[in-house]
Structure formats: C-alpha cells, structure tokens
C-alpha cells in the first residue's frame, strides 16, 4: 500500500497522470465536513459542503467507466487511513504543516494501480470564499481549488510540474482559470474513457403497475444495432400526502434476479439548490401483485444489513432521514412509492423528492428496461424531471409525457397539455415534443403500440449515444396538473 501527497499552491502529450485510478463503476463517496461560513458567500452559497458538491458536478459529466464523484455530509472529522474519503478544513495535513503557500493537500492511498482512499484537506488559515472569474487578491476561491483537488482524487497530476505549458485547472498554481479546461478533460478521459457509464443522475390511490403498455422489442430498430443499456433511472417530482404520493414504476426484463438500489431523496436536494425539498421521504417498493417487497424510512436506522449494503455500493445519502433499499429483484414490474413521513405527533410535510433506480450488477440477462413516474407537475422547481443514464453504447428509447389519458385510469386534475424536452449532460436539447402526432417518429410510436391516446400528449422516439440525459415535463402555457413520464428501452 502506498500514498501520494499533492499540494495546490499560490502563484505558482500535456496532462499528467498519477500512478493510480479508481476501478470501473466506482461511486467515489467523499465525506463532507466543511460546515457553513459565517455569511453567504460571494456566489450566494451558504454552505461550504454545497460548494464541494458544485465542484464535483464539474467533473462528473466528463467521466466514463461508470465512475462518479458523490458527497455525503458527516459530523465526524477526518481520520487518516480510516478507509473513508474525507473533505475538510484543517490546520495541518495530519500533523504535516501546510507551509507558507499551500492552499490544500490531497493524500491518496493506493494498492498497485488501484486507488483505495483519498483525503482532501483545505488550509483553514487561508481567507476563503467562493466566486467565479478572476482572482480577488487574498480572498481565495475555494471552488476552483476544490475542482483542482478533485482532479487529483480522480488521478490527474500537474501538467506544468512536468514541463508542459497548457491552460488547465490542474496546473500547480492557482490562477484566473476557474473551471476545467480541454486539457483537464482530455486527461480524465484518458483514464476513464468518454462519458456514458455512470455508476456515479400526485395521484389518487397508487397502483403498483406502471401505466402504459409494455413495449415489444424489435430486432433492428431505427438507428442501427443498439448495444447500450439503461443503468440509472430517476425522477424528481413534487410529493404531498394522500393523493400526492409519488409513484415510480420500473420493469425488470430477462430471466435472472438482479440487484438494484432504489433511493428516495429529499433533504439533500437542498444542497443542490432545490427549494421546497421534502424533509423526510418514506420509500416502499411493491410488486405487480401489490405486495410490499420492502419498506424503508431513515436509511441508517431501519435495517442495519440494508444500511451496510447501501454504504458498500457507494449510494449512502447525505441525510439520515432519506430512504434507500438494496434489493435483489426477479424479472417483473415494480413500483416505488414515495410518501412524506407522518405519525401521531409529526404531520406529513410535502415537498420535492427524487426517486432513483440503479442497476448494481453490470450487464446481464436481467435489465431495467422501463421507468414510469406519476406525479404532480408544477412550475419552476416543481416541474417533473426524469433522468436516464445509458452505458456501453447507443440506445433507442421512447419517452412519453401523458396527461389527459390518465383520466381514463381514474386520475383527477390531469395536466391537459404536457410538453417533453430531452437534454444531454451539457444542457443541449436533443429532442422536444408537444403534440406527439406531429412528431417525425409518430409512425414508429404507432407501430410499437406506444402512441398516446390523446393528441395533446407528448412522445418521441430517439437514438441516444452513451451518456446522461434529463427529461423535463412541463405544462404548455405554464399549466399544472398530474402527469406520467415514461422512458422505454425499445430494443
């Protein structure tokens, strides 16, 4: 076992690599214990930990091989060589002086070429803030330093330290460069490959079966042979008591049992700038027969065995009130029901929640091939947002946003005219639909049996390369109401 220490300093092929990397499909969980500043930062953030999450988000869209940076808030301080990845302020690096010019140090333990642990400690003697653009004298931008340090976490070293002359956030000295550059991206993608394999994204009485037909696979769909697969499905929506239950349905295909992680997040969404997040979500998974498969409220407290499994797969939420289940599921239809916690003394508090489904076992005969979430579509932060991640190649999908046709299933207050927008990880729109019958893919939707019953509903078929995608469902003209968003893998 070996360790490297790399410091980031003042004033001070191109990219330079460290001797180790994380294994494929690693969720690199960084334990955040930075706390909060005395006043709002220049960029408006009120939490140092949120700035750390912002810095992680800069790298994640560039990573392949199923590698992602994630964060969880912890109350304990950093301990060297404890098997955890820690990010914190400190006066020394475990007793080693920062020196007169050092801003932060990343220490990495590795075995052979495999990274096993990394700690990032920021010099608490410095005057920190968070902002964009040119440096502001002695007021240091912790965000760009965190971006740099997380580059070390991922396996990048200093290009200028190896004699290269390039523009890069990974250069040894802090500068006016405040985010990753082409050289930084080329470096991290030389380690993990192109993005795509991220393995680290109110209704009446719930029905356990996803609404809508099950697609019939076709051997050669438009767009050629498809080799990709869906490995992460998620939806963010507004959840309230009673009829406001969030309903996330998914279908597992194949012949073998497969492990999944299913999460219901609320409080941690606030760290991503989401206002009105649900303070205490409860998660229940039911099968197609309506039987409860598993129930979880506070992920750390409900079931010690499940909690250990959650930690082992790197999907521990940042707040103990959130809910996670790690389950081995046989092929079939399942529904994840998200409700706000309530008891005799604590009334249910509505809010925005995120329900997620992760494949844990890689490729195989069993796969998640369909996700459908029914809930309330509002405006601003309360629009419905579905996310999908495609790994290992391109994939043809059909995505739909239904409103009026839900009335036939007994749903009241439906969204009269839903629109659907698909954007990639760079925020670029790759598909849009308002009234599906005017779509170029309308004939394909009919042939697959996936044409909505109402002409005012939205649907489209699109071939997407490996990567992360977001599907936003809104009401035309700012209307609100209950809707269903669906994603089908159609080959």
N, C-alpha and C positions, 0 to 999 in steps of 0.2 A: 504494500500500500504506500502511495506517495502523495505528496501535497505540493501545490504551487501557490505562491502568493503574488498577486499582481496589483500594483498601486496605480491610481489615477492622480496626476499631479497638476499643479498650476503651470501656466505658460510654458506649457512646456516651455510573373505572376503577381501583385500588390498586397492583398490581405495576407495576414499571417495567422496560423492556427496554433492552438495549444496542443499538448500531447494527448488529450483525452476528449471524449464526446459522450453524450447520453445515448443509451440504447434506443432503438426504434420504438415508437408508441409510448414514450415516456411522458407522463404528466409531471412536469417538474414543479412540485409544490414548494413555494417559498413562504416560510412562516414570517409574517409581517408583524413587527412590534415597534413601529415608529411613533405611534401616538399622534397627537394633534398639536399644531402650532398655537401660539397664544392669540393669534388673529388670522383672519383669512389671508391666504397667500396672494401674490400679485395676479395669478391666473384664476383666482376665485376658489381654489380648492381649500377645504377646511381640515383636511386630513393628510398627513404625510403618507399614510398607507395607500390612500387613493392615488397619490402621485406615483407610487410604486406600481400600482395596477395600470396606470396610464402608460408607464414606461414599458411594461410587459406587452401591452397591446400594440406597441410599435413593432415589436419583433414577430409576434405570433402569426400574422398573415404571410410572413416570408418563409415559414418553416414547413418542411416536408417530413417524411418518415414517421408521421404520427406524433411528432414532438410538439409540446406546447408548454408555455410558462403559465402557471396559475398561482394565485395567492390566497392565503387564509390568515385571518387576524388571530394572534395568540397573545396571551397575557404574560407568558414566561420570557425571560431574557435569553440571549444567545449563550450556547454552551459549545465549546469546541469539540469536534469529533463525537457528537452525540447521535449521528445518523440522520439529523434533520437539516434542512436547508434554511438558514436564518438570514433575515434582513433587519438591521437595527442600527441605531446610533450607538456610538461607544467612544470612550476617551482613548482607548488603545485597541490594537488588534490582539486580543487575548494576551495582554501584557507587553506586546511589542509596540513601541512608540510609532505613531503615525509620521513623525518627523515634521519639519517646518513647512513643507509644501504639499504633503499628501492629503488628498480630499477623501479618498475611500480606498479600501482594500478588499479584493475578492480572494478568498482562500478556497482552493479546490482540492479535494481528496480523490484519488483515482486508483484503480486497480488495473494494471496493464494499460489498455487504451479506453477503459470504461470509467466514466465519471460516476462517483457514488455519493458525493456530498459536496455542497458548496455553501459558503457563508459570505455575505456582503455586509461589511461594517462601514458606516459613514462617520467621518471625523466630527464628533459633537462640538469641538472647539470652533468650528467654522460658522460663518454667518450665512445661513441657508434661506432660500426662498424658492419659488417655482414660477417660471415665466418662459416666454418664447423670444427668439431673436437674439440680438447682440448682447454680450455680457454687460452687466451693470456694476462695474467696479468691483468692490469687495463683497457685494451681495451676490452670492453664488446660486446658480440654477441647479437644484438637486435633480430635476427631471432629466436633464441631459447627462448628468453624471450617472444616474440610475440606468439610463439606456446604455451607456458605455459599460457599466459593471455587468449588466445582464448579458451583454455581448460576451464578456469573459465567462459568465455562467454557461453560455451555450458553446464555448470552445474557441472564441476568437482572441487573438493577441494584438499587440500594437504594430501596425504596418510601418510607422515611422521609426519604431525601435529597431526594425530590421533593414533600415536604409531606404525604405520606399518613400516616395513623395506623392501622396494622394490625398484627396479630400475625403475624410472619414471621421465618423464619431468615435471610432476605435483608436484614433491616434492618441499617443500617451498624454498629451497636454490638453487641458480644457480650452475651448475656443468658441468662436461665434457659431460654429456648427451645432445646431440644437436637436438634430434627429439623425436617423440612419441615412447613409448615402449609398450610391450604387456599389461602391467597393465593399461596404459592410454587408449588403445584401448578397453580393457575389460570394463573399467569404462564408456566410452562414449556409448558403445553399450548396456550397461545395461540400459541406459536412452532412447536411440533412436532405439535400435534394430540393426540388421545386415544391411549392406549397400544394396541399391537397390532402395529405393523410394526417388529419388532426385527431389524435387520440390522446391531450390538449392540446364558435359557437361562439255568459250567464244564461243558463237554460233551465227548463223545468227538470223534473226528476231525472238524474243521469241514467243513460242507457249504456251497458257495458260493451256494446258492439259499435265500432266506428261507422258513422253514417256514410253511405255511398257504396257503390259496387266494388268488388274486388277485381282488379284488372286481370285480363287474360294475357299472359306473356306471348310475345311473338318472336320467332327465331331470329329475324333480321329486321330490327326497327329502323326507321329513317335515321340517317347519320352514320350508318355502318355498324360494324361489330362493336358491342359495348363491353368493356372489361371492368369498369368501375363498380363500386358498391357504396351504398349509404352506410356510414358508420356512426353518425350522430344526428339526431333529430330533436328539435327543440321548438317550443312556442312560448312567447311572452304574452300575457293577457291579463285583463282585469278580472279579479275573482271577488265575489261577495257571498254572504251566507245564503242558504236555501237554494233558490233557483239560480243563483250566481255561481254555482260550482264550476270550476274549470275542468273540462273533460278532454284528456289527451288519449287518443286511441292509436294503437300501432299493431301491425300484423307481422308475425314471425313466420317466414316460409322455410321450406326444407323438410328434413326427416330427423334431424338430431336436436337434442337440447343444446341451448346456447346461453351463456351468461350475459346479462345486461346490468347496467347501473341506471337507475331511474331517480331523478332528483326533482324536488320542488323547492325552489329558492324564493326568498322574499327579502329579508333584511339586507343581505349582501348586495342586492341590486342598487341600494342607495349609494354604495361605494362607487358605482359606475355612473352616478349622476341621475339615476331614475328617481323621480319624486313620487311619493304616494305608494311606496312598496309595501307589500303585506308583511306585518310584523311577525307572524307565526303560522306558516303554512303546514297543513297536515296532508300526507300522501297515502292514498290507498290504491292498490292495484287489484283489479278484478279480471277474471277470465270471461270467455264468451258465454258461459253459463250463469254469470252473475255472482259466482262465488269469490269471496275475498281471497286473494293469493297471499297478500302481505299488507301490513299497515305500519306506518312509521310517522312519528311526530317529531320529537327532538332527536336528531340522528345519533348524538353521542350517548344518550341516556336510555333509549328504548330497548336496545338489544346489543350487548357487548360484542357478540360474534359478528353481527352485521356491521357494527361500527369499525371493528378491526378490518373487515373486508373493504369497507369504504376507504379507509386510510391506505390499505395495501394497493389499491388501484389508483391512488392519487386524486380522488374526487371528493375529499373532505371539504364541506362548505366552510366559509369563514365565520359562520354564526351557528351556535349550537341549536338554535330554535328551528333551523331548516331541516328538511327531511330527505333522506336518501335510502334506497334499498338496492342491495346487490342480490340478484336473483338468477337462478338457472331456469329458463323457460322453455317448454316444449313448443313446437310449432303451433300456431293458432292466433286468435285475436285477443288482444288485451286492452284494457282501459286504465289509465292513470287518472284518478280523481283527486283534485286539489281543492281543499276547503280551508277556511280560516279556523284556527283553534278556538274553542269555546268551552267553558264549563260553568258551574253554578255561580262562580264569583267573577269569571272573566268573560265578558261578552265578545262575540266574534267581531273582529276588525277586518273590513275588506281592504283590498289593495292590489297592486300589480304583482304578479308572480311569474316565475319561469319554470316550466316543466321540461325536463330533458330526458332523452333516452340514448344511452351509449352502448354500442357493441363492445364487449371486452375481450373476446377470444379470437379476434382476427378473422381471416377468411375461412369459409367452411360451407357446409351444405345449408346450415340454418342462417337466416339473414333477416334483418328488419327491412321490409320492402314497402311499407306504407305507414304514414303518420297522418292523423286527422285530429284537429283540436277544435272544440266547440266552445265558444265563449262570447263575451261582450266586446264589441268593437266601439271604442270611443274616439276621441280626438287627441292630438298631441301625444303625450306619453301613453295614452290608453288605446292607441291603435293596436291591432293584433300583429305580432311579429313572429314568423316561423323561421327556423334556421335549419339548414341541412349541410352536411359535410360529405363530399364524395371522395373516395380514396381509390387509388390503384388504376385510374384511367377514366375515360369519359363515360357518361351515363345519360340515357334518355329518361326524362321524368315528365310526368303530367302533374301540374299543380292547379288546384281549383279553389275558388272562394265562393261559397254558397250562402245565400240569404233567403230569398223568397221560397225556395223549395223546402226549407226546413219547416215551414208552416204545416205541410202535409204530415210531418212527424210529430206534430203537437207542440212545436216550439212557438212561443209568442214573442212579440216585439222584435221580429227579424229585421235584419239590415236589408233595406229594399233594393239597393243597387251597389253591391260591393265591387271594388276595384282591387287589382292584384298587381304588385310590382316585384320583380326579382332583381336583386343587385348582387354583385360579387363582393369579395373581401376588400376591394379597393373603393367600393361605393359606386361603381359604374353599373347603370341599368343594363341588364341583359335580356329582359322580357317585360312586357306590360300587357295587361288585359283588362278591359272593362266589360263589354258585352261579348261573350265568347263566340257567338255565331259569326262575328266579323273577323275572327282570327284566321290566319293562314293555315293553322292546324285544325280548323273546325272539322274537316272531313276525317282526320285521324281520330279526333275525340269521339266522333260518332262510331267509327269502326271499332274502337276499343271499348265501346259501351260506357264511356266516361263523359259524354255530353251532358251538361247540366239540364235540368228540366225547364228552367226559366231562362229566357233570352237575356235577362238583365244581370245574370250571374257571370262571373269571370272564370276563365280556364284557358290554359295554353299548354302545349307540348314543346319541350325544348331539350336539346342535347347539350349537356354541360361538361366541360373538362373537369378534372380533379380539382377540388378547391372547396372553399367555404362560401355559402350563399345565404342570403336573407330574403324572406318573402314577406312583404308588408301588405296587410289587408286594411283598406280604409273604406269609408262610405263616400260615394260620389257626392260632391257638394257639401261635405262635412257632416253628413247624416250619421247617426249612431244606431246600434241595434245588435242583435245576436247573429252570429255568423259561424261558419265552419270553414277552416282552411285545411287543405289536404295536399299531401305530396305522395305520388305513386312512382315507384320504380317499375318501368313498363317493359323490361326485357330481362 
